[in-house]
Amino acid sequence: MEKILRENEALGGLARITFQMTNVALEHKQMLKSIEMLGTKVAPMVRKALGVSV
């Protein structure tokens, strides 16, 4: 989350972020868990820190 907020500030605001989720070392199940965590944990924390409501 800190990296996202830092980039947001450095660039004067972000409208959207794209993640490249490629890692041959992760099993499919672990990759799906990572994607789920981005949506259910990270995104809400970033929105809250930026004062954005959806």
C-alpha positions in Angstrom: 0.0 0.0 0.0 2.8 2.4 0.8 4.3 2.1 -2.7 0.9 2.9 -4.3 0.4 5.9 -2.1 4.0 7.1 -2.8 3.5 6.8 -6.5 0.2 8.5 -6.3 1.8 11.5 -4.6 4.8 11.6 -6.9 2.7 11.6 -10.0 0.1 14.1 -8.7 -2.7 11.5 -8.5 -3.5 8.2 -10.2 -6.8 7.3 -11.9 -6.0 3.6 -12.2 -3.2 1.1 -11.5 -2.4 -2.0 -13.5 -0.6 -4.9 -11.9 1.3 -7.6 -13.8 0.7 -10.8 -11.9 3.2 -13.2 -13.4 5.3 -15.5 -11.2 6.1 -19.1 -12.2 7.1 -19.8 -8.6 3.6 -19.3 -7.3 1.0 -22.0 -7.6 -2.3 -21.0 -9.3 -4.1 -21.1 -6.0 -1.6 -18.7 -4.4 -1.9 -16.3 -7.4 -5.6 -16.3 -7.0 -5.2 -15.5 -3.3 -2.9 -12.6 -4.1 -5.4 -11.2 -6.6 -8.2 -11.6 -4.0 -6.1 -9.8 -1.3 -5.5 -6.9 -3.7 -9.2 -6.4 -4.1 -10.4 -7.1 -0.6 -7.5 -5.7 1.6 -5.2 -3.4 -0.3 -7.7 -1.5 -2.5 -9.9 -0.6 0.4 -6.9 0.6 2.5 -5.7 2.8 -0.4 -9.1 4.2 -1.0 -9.4 5.1 2.7 -6.0 6.7 2.8 -6.8 8.8 -0.2 -10.4 9.6 1.1 -12.0 8.1 -2.0 -15.4 6.4 -1.8 -16.7 3.9 -4.3 
